[in-house]
Structures are given as structure tokens and as C-alpha cells.
Amino acid sequence: MSRLVVVGFDGSATARSAVHYGAWEAVRRGCGLRIVHAFGWQVIGPPFHAPYDQHDQGPRAAMLDLLARTAQQARADHPSLSVTTRLIDGSPGGVLVDLSRDAELLVVGHRGLGGFAGLLAGSVAAQASAHACCPVVVVRGDTPCDDAPVVLGTDGSPGANRAAEVAFAQAQLRDVELILAHHQPARSSFAGAIAAGDPGFWVTVGDPAAGALGVGARYPDVKYRTEVVPGDSVAAALIALVRRMSAGLLVVGSRGLGGFRGLVMGSTSRNLIEHAPCPVMVVPAIHDGD
């Protein structure tokens, strides 16, 4: 099966949540599920006097066993789902970005082993969101209700319009409402940004939802509406909306007006990944994967 949902797995609780989320996504899409661990020896390594072939009797073998048991559980939960596993030597971010070239969706947890916020949200999830060739979901929060709406953050940029295509498809797959949200900065913040020569990522130019509305014409079965989210902070405004709507997914593009990657490389993306009460999907611009 060539179409795959790929899940980054390290054995942590959030990684198990990512597998659960990825399995449902694969079922919805009619894809296979691939659970992947990026393996690397710790700096201290095994005892220097240990025979080389004992490596495979230690952490590597333990992770292979955990991968197998995790895949078995996914198959038990979804009997029709094709589930495979891979253990690949390398750094997690680099491995997942490489695999994204052939994946339909990449799923990661927002934190890794030990509960350190920086392990995934600060590095792997951010790296994957910035450089992956396919949409990336960073799993956060509790499992949403089946009828929870999808929220799309849009600013009228080409990247946001690409995200709109994915958001409408997600709403159709889930048979839920789609909310098109665009940020209206507070007057003081807007004036300050203009004075600094940076109009910001989400400044309204014409109708920022126009492109998304055009996409909507291709999804006649999807019910959608627009929401203006005012405030000084894009992330805070979106998080407040997602919480108020009890949304099941927040979708954003990887680039905003002017082609800046501020959404995935700066404070907005970090705040969304760290604080959104639901999974966050970052959609790369079309040329990101070229």
C-alpha cells in the first residue's frame, strides 16, 4: 500500500496518543499506517567492554518489541487497517522529514520521553512542521468528539489557500462543520507594526477568507462559516476560538503573506503547538515539497 500515514513514535504517552490519532486518520483516508522510531545511541553508549553484537539485545531490541506491540494494538483497534513499523537510525527530525516525501500525513506528539517540552514541541515537531513535504499534525489535548468542528486559520495568502484545501477535505472526511477564522489585530498593535515596517502575518487585505471560500465551492457537502478573531496575539486569538468552539482540529498554513515562515518558525507556531487544546495541523505550501 503506497499511501501512508506516518507516525513518529518514541514510546512516550504522547507518542501513543499520536499512534491512536494516526490510526483513525489512516482509516478515514483508506491509507496504511506506518509507526516509525528514529534510533540513536545515547552519548554514553553501552559498556565499552560489551561485545558489539549485544547492541541488538539492548535498547534496539526493546524498541523493536515495543513497536511490534504498538502495531498489534493498532490492528486490534482497527482490524481492516494495514500497520507496519520501521526503526531507522538517525535523528528524529531528519528521519521524519525524509519520510514525509512519500507520506500523505505525518503525525507526532507534542512532547517526548521524560515529558520535556523541548524534546518534540521545541525541536522535532517544529522541524517537521517547517520542513515536511506533507501536512503535519502535532497531537495535543484529549481525543476530540466525533462531531467536533475543524478550525482553519486563514489570511488570504497562497499558503493559507493551500491549507484551506486540506481543511475542507478534513471537514468532509469527518463530516463536521468548518470554521474559517482570520485575525483582526487590535488597532494599537496594527499601528505599531506598520510603524516598524512590518504589517504582520495576519493583516486583513480585502477579504482574507476569499481564497478559502473559493475552495469551498469544490466541497458542496461541507458546512462552513467565517469568524473574525480580534486581539493582539494571533496565537491567543486562535486558541481562544478553538477552546470556545471545542474544535477537534486547528489547521494553519506554513507560510503567510509575503512568504514568511513566521507561523511555523516563530512564536505563533510555538504557542499553538504548546497551548492549543486540540491537535494542530500545519500544511506546507505547494512549493515546499517541490
Salt bridges, closest charged atoms under 4 A:
GLU25 OE2 - ARG28 NH1 3.47
GLU25 OE1 - ARG29 NE 2.88
GLU25 OE2 - ARG174 NH2 2.83
ASP56 OD1 - ARG60 NE 3.22
ASP65 OD2 - ARG69 NE 2.91
ASP89 OD1 - ARG60 NH2 3.18
ASP98 OD1 - ARG101 NH1 2.76
GLU104 OE1 - ARG3 NE 2.98
GLU104 OE2 - ARG29 NH1 3.11
GLU165 OE1 - ARG218 NH2 2.36
GLU177 OE2 - ARG225 NE 2.68
GLU227 OE2 - ARG225 NH1 2.72
GLU227 OE1 - ARG244 NH2 3.63
ASP288 OD1 - ARG255 NH2 2.84
ASP288 OD1 - ARG261 NH2 3.22
